[in-house]
Structures are given as structure tokens and as C-alpha cells.
Amino acid sequence: MVTREKIEKLIRENEIELKPTQPKLCVPIIGRIHRKMLKDIRLPGIKVKGELICQGHHRYIASLLSDRTVERVPGETSSNPNITDWKSVIFETEDWDTKEDIEMHNRLNAELNNMSIEDFNRLLE
């Protein structure tokens, strides 16, 4: 199970290659992505520009926790990106996603993996 403590330990004990441009992340979202990665579910790549994450912070942290690679695709940052250090990122334990958001992400992930939503959900059980 992914916890804030596990994430903070990962950050404290490892040199993280990519830098965040997002000041807050959601632990339950990271946990759901981590679970999918452990089931070898293919997820969209993260968008990066140089060493900066433009989009995909949750997937990146989940990939580090699960020791899986995540595809990197070129991305763009704003003209003044909010570059921060992982140690200053706030990991919130309140879930940002609604039930509908989770279902939407699962449908999109099922499509990306050429699976029915029923087969996808069974895989996650």
C-alpha cells in the first residue's frame, strides 16, 4: 500500500532524476497508479522538457515506487514554470478524484490496453 511515509522515504533516500513543477500531489492517485503498474498495465507517457516534468507527476512517483519505467514524451512548460524540489512537494492524503474520475481513468486505461472495462476491472481485483 502506498502511503505518504513511503513516498517521503523514497524521496529522502534516492536521487530523483526528474524535477517537479507541481507543488502538491495526491497519495491516493499515486496508489491507484502504482497498483496498475504492478499489474503491468500500460499507462500514458509522462511529458517532460529536459529534466522537468510537465505532466505526469503522479505516474512518475508511482513508477519509482513500483520499479517500473514510464514512457517519456516531449512536453512544454509554461513560460515561468514552478520548479521545486521533491522534498518541498506536499503529498496530500485526501483523494482528489471522484468516483466518476476514477471510472473515467479506468476506461481510458482499458482502451489503451485493448481491454474491455470489465476485463480491466477484473485485473485490478
N, C-alpha and C positions, 0 to 999 in steps of 0.2 A: 504494500500500500504506500502510495506517495504521500508524504507529509511535508509540511514547511521545514521541519527539522532536517529531513533527508536532503531536501533541496539546498538548504543553507550549508549543510555539511559538504555536499558536492562542490559548492562554490568555494567554500573555505579551504578545501583540501586539494583542489585541482586548478590548473591553469586553463582558463576557458578561452578558446581561440577567438570566437566572435564577440563583439561588443554589443550591448543592448542599446536601443534607442527608445525604450519604453520604460517608464518609471515603476509600473505596477504590473504584476502577473497574478493569475488565479490558480491556486493549488488544485482545486477540483478539475479544472480544464486540463492541467498538466497530467493529473492522474488518469483521466479518460484517454488521453492521447498515449500515455505510457502503456496502458493496458492494451490498446490497439497495436502498438509497436511490438509488444511481447507476443502477440498473436500473428506477427508478420503481415499485418495489414498495411498495404501501401497507402501513403498519405501524400498530399500535395507537397511539393518542394517549398523550402523557405526562400524568401527573397533577400538577397544580400548585395551590398555595394562595398567592395573592398572587405574590410573587417567588420562592417556594420550590418546588423540585422535590420532590414527594412520592414519585413513582415514574416511572422512565424516564430516569435519568441517562445511560445508555449511548446511548439513542436521541437524546437532546438533543445530546450531543457529536458523534455521527455526523451529525446534521442540520447542525451548524455546519461540520463538515469537508466535507460534500458540497454545501453551499449549498442545502439543501432545507428546506422548512418541515415541521414536525411538528405535528400537531393537539395542542391543549392542552385538557384536560378538568379539571373541578374535582376536587381531591383533598383529603385530610386528612392532616395531620402528627400525630405523637404529641404528647402534652401538653408534652413537652420536646424538641423536635427538635434534632438535632445540626447546627446551622447552621455551615457552614465557608466558607472562601474557596477558589476553584478552585485557587489556587496551592499550597494545602496538601493537596489531594487526591492520593493515591498512585495512580499508574497502573501496575498490575501487568501484567507480560508473560506470566505463566503463565496458561494458559487455565482458567477456572473451569468451563466446560461440558464435559460428557462427550459422546461421540458420540450417545448417546441424547437428551441435552438438545438438541443441535443439530438432530437429526431432528424432535423434538417441536416446536421453534420453527418449523422449516420447514413442517411440516404445518399448524400454526396460521396461519402467514402465507399458505400456499397457499389455505386455506379463506377467509381474509379477502379474498383477491384473486380468489375464484371460479375457482380453477385446480386442476387435478389436481396431485398431488405430483410426478408425472413431468414435467409441463409446467413446474412451478415449478423443479425441479432443472435442467432443460434451460436455462431462462432464466439460471440462475446460473453455467452453464458458461462 
